[in-house]
Amino acid sequence: MNIEELKLELKYTSRRGSLCYSVKDHNTLAVKAPHGTSMDYIREDISRNWDKVHKLFESYYLDSPVRGFADGIKLFLMGAEIILRYKTMDSIAFHFNPDENTLYIAKDLQNEVESLLKCFFSHKAEYLRVRCRYLAMQHNFRVNRINLRWVSSKWGSCSVKGNVTLSNYLIMAPKAIQDYIILHELCHLRHMNHSKDFYALLQKLDAQYKEHRAWLKDKGRALRIFHQK
Ligand SMILES: [Zn+2]
């Protein structure tokens, strides 16, 4: 994002004082300005306060669930940024181009974007099942069933029957974070609690588990992009 590609949506208000900025979508800034404020003045004010304005856009991407899935927003897949674009397409609903890191959604299915994204990401999330089987085998855990669900309250869980459930949202996180969650749940197969022994085992399998936990606490919210029902 830079100042040249910024679109402005101007609203004049009767309130006096300084200009008021908020993010409308990925490249539009909503500006509330007192009556009679000139466009030049607004442009100047924005460039003077560019650090602040830029931060608004950053938090729009990072801190809040993606609003309305506007054209051009960033999403994450295995920790890497991908761009969402709407495009006129023949007979396909969506298409991911890895060279462009772009996920194209059919323009006329724009209203279905949420379910199409869920379809795309849950398909990709099948990888987590394979990864979980692999890590279980590598570290001698006996795992029963592996479920993938759109859970937003937790990243994973483990039942007494040895079933592991992973959140589909995990497919958006970097690989090290995915492994941390999977190993965490696998460790529960041996220790059904968060005891010292549990953490000692986890530490052995993921020496950086504290960093990974902190990453999720800090950035995890931004990955949960769908509205909760
Ligand atoms: Zn746990």
Residues whose N, C-alpha, C, O or C-beta is under 5 A from the ligand:
A	BS01	ZN	none
